[in-house]
Amino acid sequence: TSFSQPGELVGGLTDQAAVDLGLQTGTPVGASLIDAHAGGVGMLGAAVSGLGLPCEGKAITSRLALICGTSSCHMALSAEPCFVPGVWGPYFSSMVPGLWLNEGGQGATGKLVIYMGGVSMVLVIN
């Protein structure tokens, strides 16, 4: 078994895949990333220069991402492993090569958003 880093070239499209997708044979294919981790890379790695945010000019490890969908996940990176009761991880190089990832999730977020939307509608109507 071998593992690849997110975005790492893992090969090219086969003839059949290229036909199915309407692309050229050999089109580069990169290793994928799960949805929450992709969101974490986008949030934690975002360019913040000139926005006056506290994390401007600081390492990516100074940020916390909150990724929301049907569930939500708080994600933070560190250079060294950090063991925290009730928090998943740390996982080495699972999201950003060479860094440790800790994450904590709330599984009912989607239902909570739907519920709060309904409550808000009731308050507006009443």
Summary of the structure (lengths in Angstrom):
residues: 126
radius of gyration: 19.3
end to end distance: 59.7
largest distance: 60.1
contacts: 283
relative contact order: 0.14
helix: 29%
strand: 25%
